């Protein structure tokens, strides 16, 4: 019952925000399967569909492959590849464009009582298929806090992520940020559902656009016995 109430709360909150402004809003729906290759290495595969202005316009889809590596109790890392199909609906020439994206990350974790602090640094490189010489590089710095509520399966997660283009120089290359609030619901067996509201804000542009995003991610986790 608590899980159903939590899901209803997030959905109603998102659509209430949408109804009160004229900003862009999106739905990101994804599915992911991960497999415990060894005790410290997981491999994963998944895909995501992004709809711009819910029910109105296809925006982007991709599939992704990667690995996550546990270094010790405090550090983990990983890498991945993403194949992207993106709709360009601006300008005289419109259509679908294909991109490759590669990324690598390092995550630090610190636990204090019932609070879990996480800091992740990720580098990613994106280029258009057929034009690999033109790279779009970003560094992403994300800080997240998770709180364990006793007897409550929908523990809250709050995070903020900063995007800098080409390098970590915030003075010159800081482009946007994402604030997120949500939870991960552990369902029966190896199933889980992550629900997040994400606010994405552009910075240092003449006409910044606010993006309100509802993200739903289903995960199936296979642990090696």
JOVEN-V943550 format. One record per helix or strand of 3 or more residues. SS is the DSSP state (2 for helix, 1 for strand). FROM is the first residue (numbers start at 1). TO is the last residue. Records with the same first field share a line. If there is no record, write none. Layout:
# JOVEN-V943550
SS=FROM-TO  FROM-TO
This chain:
# JOVEN-V943550
2=2-18  170-173
1=24-36  41-52  57-70  75-88  95-112  115-128  131-147  156-165  174-186  191-202  210-222
